[in-house]
Amino acid sequence: MEMTTRDLILEETRRQIAEHGLDATTIRGVARRAAVDPALVRHYFHSRQELIDEATELDLDIRRMVRVVVHGSPKLAGRRLVGTVLQVWDHPEAGLVPMARLAAALTDHNAAQLARTDLIEQFLGEVVTRLGADQPRLRAQLIASQLLGLALFRYLVSEPVLAGATVPGMTAVLGDAVGHYLAEPV
């Protein structure tokens, strides 16, 4: 499927947010990266805020992701959770949105609230609840701290060891830590 100019503008917006942060993302900067006139960006998105909102809108099937994590041996749920998240984050196109949202959440209160709602309440909270663990909110927040720390250093800071680590390797190591938060006393 061929990428439209509108899609290209959104992709470049996500890249700019992920690489330089929300505050440094401008219509002119996005237009320059997409090799289009800034007026065309305004034609599609009317304002910087509308551009940012659409570029950081998640289109994930969270219910399917929850099903993948909770189906199977409870002992391996942590690995399934980390593997599922890394599949999304490592995808060359789909991973841009979560990374753009994470970068935006570091400096913008509204973006931080969206991250909390999507990651902690809708995804992790549902996983913990379906697995029947006590203190689901605390557990979801502890898991989020692990995942967001990984995302920050692997994708945004590009720390060489984490950025170069394999998905299976990260799934095994971090999956066991997350498995502890899912099933062990906290």
C-alpha positions as a Markdown table, in Angstrom:
| # | Residue | x | y | z |
|---|---|---|---|---|
| 1 | Met | 0.0 | 0.0 | 0.0 |
| 2 | Glu | 1.4 | 3.4 | -1.0 |
| 3 | Met | 1.9 | 6.0 | 1.6 |
| 4 | Thr | -0.1 | 9.2 | 1.1 |
| 5 | Thr | 1.3 | 12.7 | 1.7 |
| 6 | Arg | -0.9 | 13.0 | 4.8 |
| 7 | Asp | 0.5 | 9.7 | 6.1 |
| 8 | Leu | 4.1 | 10.9 | 5.4 |
| 9 | Ile | 3.4 | 14.1 | 7.4 |
| 10 | Leu | 2.1 | 12.0 | 10.3 |
| 11 | Glu | 5.1 | 9.7 | 10.2 |
| 12 | Glu | 7.5 | 12.5 | 10.1 |
| 13 | Thr | 5.7 | 14.2 | 13.0 |
| 14 | Arg | 6.0 | 11.0 | 15.1 |
| 15 | Arg | 9.7 | 10.8 | 14.3 |
| 16 | Gln | 10.3 | 14.4 | 15.2 |
| 17 | Ile | 8.5 | 14.0 | 18.5 |
| 18 | Ala | 10.4 | 10.8 | 19.3 |
| 19 | Glu | 13.8 | 12.2 | 18.4 |
| 20 | His | 13.5 | 15.8 | 19.6 |
| 21 | Gly | 10.5 | 16.0 | 22.0 |
| 22 | Leu | 7.1 | 17.6 | 21.8 |
| 23 | Asp | 8.3 | 21.2 | 22.3 |
| 24 | Ala | 10.7 | 21.0 | 19.4 |
| 25 | Thr | 8.1 | 19.7 | 17.0 |
| 26 | Thr | 6.8 | 22.4 | 14.7 |
| 27 | Ile | 4.8 | 22.5 | 11.6 |
| 28 | Arg | 7.8 | 24.0 | 9.7 |
| 29 | Gly | 10.1 | 21.3 | 11.0 |
| 30 | Val | 7.7 | 18.5 | 10.1 |
| 31 | Ala | 7.2 | 20.0 | 6.6 |
| 32 | Arg | 10.9 | 20.2 | 6.1 |
| 33 | Arg | 11.4 | 16.6 | 7.0 |
| 34 | Ala | 8.4 | 15.5 | 4.9 |
| 35 | Ala | 9.7 | 17.7 | 2.0 |
| 36 | Val | 6.3 | 19.5 | 1.7 |
| 37 | Asp | 5.2 | 23.1 | 2.0 |
| 38 | Pro | 4.1 | 24.1 | 5.6 |
| 39 | Ala | 0.8 | 25.3 | 4.0 |
| 40 | Leu | 0.1 | 21.7 | 3.0 |
| 41 | Val | 0.6 | 20.5 | 6.6 |
| 42 | Arg | -1.9 | 23.2 | 7.7 |
| 43 | His | -4.3 | 22.2 | 5.0 |
| 44 | Tyr | -4.4 | 18.6 | 6.4 |
| 45 | Phe | -4.2 | 19.4 | 10.1 |
| 46 | His | -5.2 | 23.1 | 10.6 |
| 47 | Ser | -3.1 | 23.6 | 13.7 |
| 48 | Arg | 0.0 | 22.2 | 15.4 |
| 49 | Gln | -2.2 | 20.7 | 18.2 |
| 50 | Glu | -4.4 | 18.8 | 15.7 |
| 51 | Leu | -1.2 | 17.5 | 14.0 |
| 52 | Ile | 0.2 | 16.4 | 17.4 |
| 53 | Asp | -3.1 | 14.8 | 18.5 |
| 54 | Glu | -3.5 | 12.8 | 15.4 |
| 55 | Ala | 0.2 | 11.7 | 15.2 |
| 56 | Thr | 0.1 | 10.4 | 18.7 |
| 57 | Glu | -3.3 | 8.6 | 18.5 |
| 58 | Leu | -2.9 | 4.9 | 19.2 |
| 59 | Asp | -4.6 | 2.4 | 17.0 |
| 60 | Leu | -3.8 | -0.8 | 18.9 |
| 61 | Asp | -6.1 | -3.7 | 19.6 |
| 62 | Ile | -5.6 | -3.6 | 23.4 |
| 63 | Arg | -8.2 | -6.4 | 24.0 |
| 64 | Arg | -6.2 | -8.7 | 21.7 |
| 65 | Met | -3.0 | -7.8 | 23.4 |
| 66 | Val | -4.6 | -8.6 | 26.8 |
| 67 | Arg | -5.8 | -12.0 | 25.5 |
| 68 | Val | -2.3 | -12.9 | 24.3 |
| 69 | Val | -0.8 | -12.1 | 27.7 |
| 70 | Val | -3.4 | -13.9 | 29.9 |
| 71 | His | -3.8 | -17.0 | 27.7 |
| 72 | Gly | -1.5 | -19.8 | 28.7 |
| 73 | Ser | 0.7 | -20.6 | 31.7 |
| 74 | Pro | 0.5 | -17.9 | 34.4 |
| 75 | Lys | 4.2 | -18.5 | 35.0 |
| 76 | Leu | 5.0 | -17.2 | 31.5 |
| 77 | Ala | 2.6 | -14.3 | 31.5 |
| 78 | Gly | 5.4 | -11.8 | 32.2 |
| 79 | Arg | 7.3 | -13.0 | 29.2 |
| 80 | Arg | 4.2 | -12.9 | 27.0 |
| 81 | Leu | 3.5 | -9.3 | 28.2 |
| 82 | Val | 7.0 | -8.0 | 27.5 |
| 83 | Gly | 7.1 | -9.9 | 24.2 |
| 84 | Thr | 3.7 | -8.4 | 23.1 |
| 85 | Val | 4.8 | -4.9 | 24.0 |
| 86 | Leu | 8.2 | -5.2 | 22.3 |
| 87 | Gln | 6.5 | -6.5 | 19.1 |
| 88 | Val | 4.6 | -3.2 | 18.9 |
| 89 | Trp | 7.5 | -1.0 | 20.0 |
| 90 | Asp | 10.0 | -2.6 | 17.6 |
| 91 | His | 7.7 | -2.5 | 14.6 |
| 92 | Pro | 9.2 | 0.1 | 12.2 |
| 93 | Glu | 5.9 | 1.9 | 11.6 |
| 94 | Ala | 3.6 | 0.9 | 14.5 |
| 95 | Gly | 6.3 | 1.6 | 17.1 |
| 96 | Leu | 6.6 | 5.3 | 16.1 |
| 97 | Val | 3.3 | 6.2 | 17.8 |
| 98 | Pro | 4.1 | 4.8 | 21.3 |
| 99 | Met | 7.6 | 6.3 | 21.2 |
| 100 | Ala | 6.2 | 9.7 | 20.1 |
| 101 | Arg | 3.6 | 9.5 | 22.9 |
| 102 | Leu | 6.3 | 8.6 | 25.5 |
| 103 | Ala | 8.5 | 11.5 | 24.3 |
| 104 | Ala | 5.5 | 13.8 | 24.5 |
| 105 | Ala | 4.6 | 12.5 | 28.0 |
| 106 | Leu | 7.9 | 13.6 | 29.4 |
| 107 | Thr | 7.1 | 17.3 | 28.9 |
| 108 | Asp | 3.3 | 17.5 | 28.5 |
| 109 | His | 0.7 | 16.9 | 31.2 |
| 110 | Asn | -2.1 | 15.9 | 28.8 |
| 111 | Ala | 0.2 | 13.4 | 27.0 |
| 112 | Ala | 1.3 | 11.9 | 30.3 |
| 113 | Gln | -2.4 | 11.4 | 31.3 |
| 114 | Leu | -3.0 | 9.6 | 28.0 |
| 115 | Ala | -0.1 | 7.4 | 28.6 |
| 116 | Arg | -1.4 | 6.5 | 32.1 |
| 117 | Thr | -4.8 | 5.8 | 30.7 |
| 118 | Asp | -3.7 | 3.6 | 27.8 |
| 119 | Leu | -0.8 | 1.7 | 29.3 |
| 120 | Ile | -1.7 | 1.4 | 33.0 |
| 121 | Glu | -5.5 | 1.5 | 33.1 |
| 122 | Gln | -6.6 | -0.1 | 29.8 |
| 123 | Phe | -3.7 | -2.6 | 29.2 |
| 124 | Leu | -1.8 | -3.4 | 32.3 |
| 125 | Gly | -4.7 | -3.0 | 34.7 |
| 126 | Glu | -6.8 | -5.3 | 32.7 |
| 127 | Val | -4.0 | -7.9 | 32.5 |
| 128 | Val | -3.4 | -7.9 | 36.2 |
| 129 | Thr | -7.1 | -8.0 | 37.0 |
| 130 | Arg | -7.7 | -10.9 | 34.6 |
| 131 | Leu | -4.8 | -12.8 | 36.1 |
| 132 | Gly | -6.5 | -12.4 | 39.5 |
| 133 | Ala | -3.7 | -10.7 | 41.4 |
| 134 | Asp | -4.3 | -8.5 | 44.4 |
| 135 | Gln | -3.4 | -4.8 | 44.4 |
| 136 | Pro | -3.9 | -4.5 | 40.6 |
| 137 | Arg | -3.2 | -0.8 | 40.5 |
| 138 | Leu | 0.1 | -1.1 | 42.3 |
| 139 | Arg | 1.1 | -4.0 | 40.2 |
| 140 | Ala | 0.2 | -2.3 | 37.0 |
| 141 | Gln | 2.2 | 0.8 | 38.0 |
| 142 | Leu | 5.3 | -1.3 | 38.9 |
| 143 | Ile | 5.1 | -3.1 | 35.5 |
| 144 | Ala | 4.7 | 0.2 | 33.8 |
| 145 | Ser | 7.8 | 1.5 | 35.5 |
| 146 | Gln | 9.8 | -1.4 | 34.1 |
| 147 | Leu | 8.4 | -1.1 | 30.6 |
| 148 | Leu | 8.7 | 2.7 | 30.4 |
| 149 | Gly | 12.3 | 2.6 | 31.7 |
| 150 | Leu | 13.1 | 0.1 | 28.9 |
| 151 | Ala | 11.4 | 2.3 | 26.3 |
| 152 | Leu | 13.2 | 5.4 | 27.5 |
| 153 | Phe | 16.6 | 3.8 | 27.3 |
| 154 | Arg | 16.1 | 1.5 | 24.4 |
| 155 | Tyr | 14.3 | 3.8 | 22.0 |
| 156 | Leu | 14.6 | 7.5 | 23.1 |
| 157 | Val | 18.0 | 7.6 | 24.7 |
| 158 | Ser | 19.3 | 4.8 | 22.4 |
| 159 | Glu | 21.6 | 3.4 | 25.1 |
| 160 | Pro | 23.8 | 1.0 | 23.0 |
| 161 | Val | 23.4 | -2.2 | 25.1 |
| 162 | Leu | 19.6 | -1.9 | 25.4 |
| 163 | Ala | 19.1 | -0.6 | 21.9 |
| 164 | Gly | 21.2 | -3.5 | 20.5 |
| 165 | Ala | 19.6 | -6.2 | 22.6 |
| 166 | Thr | 17.5 | -8.8 | 20.9 |
| 167 | Val | 13.7 | -9.0 | 21.5 |
| 168 | Pro | 14.0 | -12.6 | 22.8 |
| 169 | Gly | 16.7 | -11.7 | 25.1 |
| 170 | Met | 14.9 | -8.6 | 26.5 |
| 171 | Thr | 11.7 | -10.7 | 26.7 |
| 172 | Ala | 13.4 | -13.3 | 28.9 |
| 173 | Val | 15.2 | -11.0 | 31.2 |
| 174 | Leu | 12.5 | -8.3 | 31.7 |
| 175 | Gly | 9.7 | -10.9 | 31.4 |
| 176 | Asp | 10.8 | -12.6 | 34.5 |
| 177 | Ala | 10.9 | -9.4 | 36.5 |
| 178 | Val | 7.4 | -8.5 | 35.1 |
| 179 | Gly | 6.2 | -12.0 | 36.0 |
| 180 | His | 7.2 | -11.3 | 39.6 |
| 181 | Tyr | 5.0 | -8.2 | 39.6 |
| 182 | Leu | 2.1 | -10.2 | 38.1 |
| 183 | Ala | 2.2 | -13.2 | 40.5 |
| 184 | Glu | 4.4 | -12.8 | 43.5 |
| 185 | Pro | 3.7 | -10.9 | 46.7 |
| 186 | Val | 4.3 | -7.1 | 46.5 |
